[in-house]
Amino acid sequence: VGYNLEAAEVDAKDYIQIYPNPTRGLITIDIGSAKGEESQISVFNTLGERVYQTKTNSAYNTSTEIDLSQQVAGVYIVKVQNGSTAYTKRVILTH
């Protein structure tokens, strides 16, 4: 009907970087192109349980450190939500 309903795809690797991966506990999340916007960062285990959550405003801070060392070793999903857009990446935790 004359309207484009497709959402623009944004590659997560251009938006967030998580390192080191794999990690022994401490990870750093760099949020790229969302300067000045509030982002919500959540970490989920393989059961879908949220094990960490925080909000950050990238106008003040583009890097966030998260300590997962108290969690069991395994795969975790880091979700960064910015407005109506969400980006996810896997992180491997080893001990």
C-alpha positions in Angstrom: 0.0 0.0 0.0 3.0 2.2 -0.5 4.6 1.7 2.9 7.8 -0.2 3.6 7.2 -2.3 6.7 10.6 -4.0 6.8 12.8 -3.1 9.7 16.4 -2.2 8.9 18.8 -5.0 9.9 21.7 -3.9 12.0 24.6 -6.3 12.5 25.3 -6.8 16.2 29.0 -6.9 15.6 28.8 -3.3 14.4 26.8 -2.3 17.5 28.2 -4.3 20.5 31.5 -5.9 21.2 32.0 -8.3 24.1 35.5 -9.4 25.3 37.2 -11.5 26.3 35.2 -14.4 24.9 35.6 -17.0 26.2 35.9 -15.5 29.7 36.8 -16.7 33.2 34.2 -14.2 34.6 34.8 -10.5 33.9 33.5 -9.3 30.5 33.5 -5.8 29.0 30.6 -4.7 26.8 31.3 -1.9 24.4 28.2 -0.2 23.0 28.9 1.4 19.7 26.5 3.5 17.7 23.9 4.3 20.4 25.6 7.5 21.7 23.3 9.4 23.9 20.7 6.6 24.3 19.9 4.5 27.3 20.5 0.8 26.8 19.4 -2.1 29.0 21.9 -4.9 29.3 20.7 -8.4 30.4 22.5 -11.7 30.7 20.6 -15.0 30.5 21.8 -18.5 31.2 20.8 -21.5 29.0 17.6 -22.0 31.0 16.5 -18.5 30.0 16.9 -17.2 33.5 18.1 -13.6 33.8 21.3 -13.7 35.9 22.3 -10.0 35.5 20.6 -6.7 34.4 21.6 -3.1 34.3 20.9 0.1 32.4 23.5 2.4 31.0 23.4 5.7 29.2 26.0 5.7 26.4 26.3 9.5 26.5 28.3 9.0 29.6 29.7 5.5 29.3 30.2 3.3 26.2 31.7 0.4 28.2 30.2 -1.7 30.9 32.0 -4.4 32.9 30.0 -7.4 34.1 31.4 -10.1 36.6 30.0 -13.5 35.8 32.5 -15.4 37.9 29.9 -16.5 40.4 27.9 -18.2 37.7 28.4 -21.8 36.6 30.5 -22.4 33.5 28.6 -22.5 30.2 27.1 -20.4 27.5 25.3 -17.1 28.3 23.3 -14.8 26.1 24.0 -11.1 26.5 21.1 -8.9 25.3 21.5 -5.2 24.7 18.2 -3.4 24.2 18.1 0.1 22.9 14.6 1.4 22.3 12.7 -1.1 20.2 15.9 -2.7 18.9 17.6 -5.6 20.7 21.0 -7.2 19.9 22.2 -10.5 21.3 25.6 -12.2 21.5 26.8 -15.5 23.1 29.4 -15.5 25.7 31.2 -18.7 26.9 32.1 -18.8 30.6 34.9 -21.1 31.7 36.5 -21.6 35.1 
